[in-house]
């Protein structure tokens, strides 16, 4: 089920995106598993969810370690930016301040909402 406003996938896929970001940042499923306190098998299952959703591989596994595909690089670049911005806003709010993000225009409506 997609998010009705932003045309985002289900929470399962959103969780998988967090797993993908950690895996891509480390270029290691094992390090991502350690960081997120899950098993390597769970990391692999989450990555498969995203790859199935997108219909393209995000990693190649040439022996030990992983390498990002072109699609994986694109997704990682965007997720890194999004997670960084979200982290900044959350940290600023927790400290009682207003972030620079509050001056952004309102979010765009999704394709589905017409």
N, C-alpha and C positions, 0 to 999 in steps of 0.2 A: 504494500500500500504506500503510495507516494504522499508526501506532505502536500495538502491541498493548496497552500498559498505559494510556497517557493518552488514547487515542483521538485522536491527532494525525495530521495528514496526513504524506505522504512528506517526505523531506529536501528534495526539489525545492520543495515548497510552503513548507517552513520557511525555505529560502533566499529564496523570493519574499516571505515576510513581512518579512524584514529589508529587502529592497528597497522594499516598500510603506511601511514605517515611515520610511525616509529620504525617500522621495518625499512622504509626507504631512507630515513635519516641515518640509521645505523648500517644500512646495507647488510643486515644480518637478521634473520628470523629469530635466532637464539638470543641476541641482545635485546631485540624488541620484546620477546617473551619475558625475559628477566625484568626489563623496565616496567612492563605492564602486569607483572606477577601472574602470568598465565603460562600454559605449556606451549611448546613449539607447534604441537599439533593444532592447538586452538588458533595460533597465528595463521597457520596454513589454511585452515577452514575459513577464517575471516577473509583472507586474501582471495580465496576461491569465490566467495560471495560477490566481491566487487568485480572480479574478472568475469564472472557469469553475468552480472548485471550490465557491464559495459560491453561484453562480447569480445574483449581483447585481453591478451596477457599483459601484466604490469611488470613482471620480473622474468628474467631467464635465470636458470640455475646451472651455470657451467661448472659442475663439480662442487667445490665448497663455496659458500657464500651465495649472494644473489647480485644481479645487475639489473638496473631499471631499463625497461624498454622505452621507446620514444613516448608512448602513451603514459607510462609510469612516471617519466620525468615531468611531463606536462601536469599530471595530476599532483605529484609531489610539490612542484613549484607553487601551484595555487593553494593547496592545503596548508603548506608552510606559511604562506602569507595570511590566509584566513585565520589559522590557529594563533599566529603571532598577534594579529589585531584583536582577536577575541580575548587573548590573555592580557593584553594591555588594558582593554576596557574593564575587564573583571578586576584586575589589580587596582586600577584607579578608583573604581567604585568602592572596593573594600577599604581603601584608604580615605574614603569620604570626599573624594574629588569628582570633578566632571572631566571627562575625557575630551580630547580633540574630536573624537568620533561623533560627539553629540552635534557637531556642526555639519554633518553630512546630510545630504538630501534623504528623504524617506526611501525605504527599500522599494525596488521595482516590483511590480506585480508579475506573477508567473505567466507563462504562456497559456496555462489552463484556465486562468481566471477571467480571460477575455478582456 
